[in-house]
Amino acid sequence: MKKKLLVSLLSCSMVLGMLAGCGQSAPADSAPAAPAADTASEPAATEAEAPAAEEAPAADSDSGEDVTITFMASQDWIQDAEMELGEKFTEETGIKVDYQIVPSDQYESLLMTKINAGECTDIFGGQSSQFSIVTQFDVEKNAVDLSGESWAGNVDPAAAVELSVDGKLYGQPIQDVSACWAVAYNISLFDELGLSIPTNYAEFCDVCEKIKAADVIPIYECVSDGWHHVCWTEAAVAATQADASYPDALNNNTATFEGNEELTTMFSQLKELADLGYMGDNYMSNEYADAPASIASGEYAMVLYNQGLGAEVNAVDPSFPEDNIGYFVNPLCDNQALNVNYCGPSRFIFSGSKNIDAAKKYLEFMASDESLAYMTENVGKFNQLPFSNAPSAYSDVVQDFYDRYPTKVAVFQASVKYYNPAWMDIGADMSAMFLGEMTPEEVLKDIDKLRAEQAAAASDPAWN
C-alpha cells in the first residue's frame, strides 16, 4: 500500500484563554505525559473560552440543533487525516468537531486543571496505561465506560488492557502502538560508508565516528521539544533483561532507579554521545518537526523515530525513497531487545460532558473500517492500528526490522508505575544533564523523588 503523509496542518479551532492556574507548575499527579507520535507543525497553547460544563445539552443530530463536540489533545496526537475525517463526520452527522491542540509541555497540566475543575472538553486525549489512567486520570470517575460500544471488541487485547479498569474499557486508541522508538538511518549513506547495523554501544559509537568523519552529523536530536530525548530511555529494557523482577520491585517500592547499574550506564552513554559531538551543535534547540527534512537534506544520518520516517522523509523530498530509511534498536546499554509499548495517545469521553452521545458517535466513526483504512493510508507512521478491523501496511524494510529482533521487552512507560506521568520532568532533568548541571546519578535520584510524589498523590500503600 502506497502511503502518503499530509504535512500541513488543517486549520483547527484553538483554545483562547487560559485558566488562572494553568501557568503554574503541574502538581505531582498531573505531570505532562510521555510523547507520542508526530505531526509537522506546532500550534500555540490555548484554551476554550467556554468550559465544557457550559455547553448546550446534548442533542440528536437529526433534531436540527447545532451540536459541537470539543476535543483537546497534545500537539502531536491528532493527525491531519483525522481532522479530514472530522470534516466528513460533520457532513454525515451534522455534528461539528472543535479540535483544541495544546503544546506537549503544557498539555497535561492544562488537562488536569480542566478535569479537576469539572470543565473538561467532551473528548480529551490522554496516554493509555493501566497504571496512570487510574492514578492520574481516575477514569472510573472522569471518563465514560465504553465497553458496550460497537467497536470495543475490535480493540487489540494488549492495547485494551492499558485502557481498562476492572474489565471496563474507558478509552479508544488513537495511534499505531505496534511502532516503537528505534534508530532510523539513511541506508544509502550506510552503504556508501561501508557501515553495518550496530549490535552494541561500542559499535554504535564507531558508526557515529565514521559518519562524523564524512562531514555528516550522526544523530538528529531535538531537546527543545521537552520530550523526544526522553525516548532514548526506552533502552531501560536492558534493566528488565538483567533482572526480570526489577519492574515489579519498582512498583512495590522495594527497588529504586538510583544505583541501578544499567540505568546509570544508559544515561552516561547518552550524555557521552552528545559530548562527543555525535548530535551536532544544535541538538538543544532543534525541533522534532524538522527531523524528516533534516534527514532528507543529508545533513543528518540518524534519528530516534518510529517506523513511519521513510514516508515522512519522502513527503519532504519525493526523490528520497521511502525504503531508503532503515531501523535498528536503540543500542544504549548494548540493548538488542525490541522495546514494545502498547500504551499510546487515546481518546476518552469526559464523564461530565453534555454531549456524550455525540462524542460516542465520533468514536464509532473513527473506529469504522473506512476511517481506519483512511488513517492507515494517509499517515506514514501508521502501519497497524490496534483494531482487528484495521488493515496492515508494513513495508519490507519495517517487517525486516521487526523480524531482526525476536526478543520483546515492555518499556518502563508500560511496566513501571509513575514513570509515564513524570516524562516531561525527566526531560527537564536530562536537559540539565546535557548542560552539565546534573549528573546521571542525580537524574536517577530525582526520578525516584518524582515517582514518590506521584505515589503519595495516589495514596499508594507501597509508599506509605
PyMOL commands that set and color helices and strands:
alter all, ss='L'
color gray80, all
select helices_A, chain A and resi 20-23+28-30+52-54+61-63+80-93+104-116+132-135+139-142+152-154+157-161+187-193+201-213+223-225+228-242+246-251+261-275+288-296+309-316+322-324+332-334+356-366+369-378+396-404+412-415+420-434+440-457+461-463
alter helices_A, ss='H'
color red, helices_A
select strands_A, chain A and resi 68-74+96-102+123-127+164-165+168-169+172-173+182-186+217-220+300-305+325-328+338-340+345-349+408-410
alter strands_A, ss='S'
color yellow, strands_A
deselect
rebuild
show_as cartoon
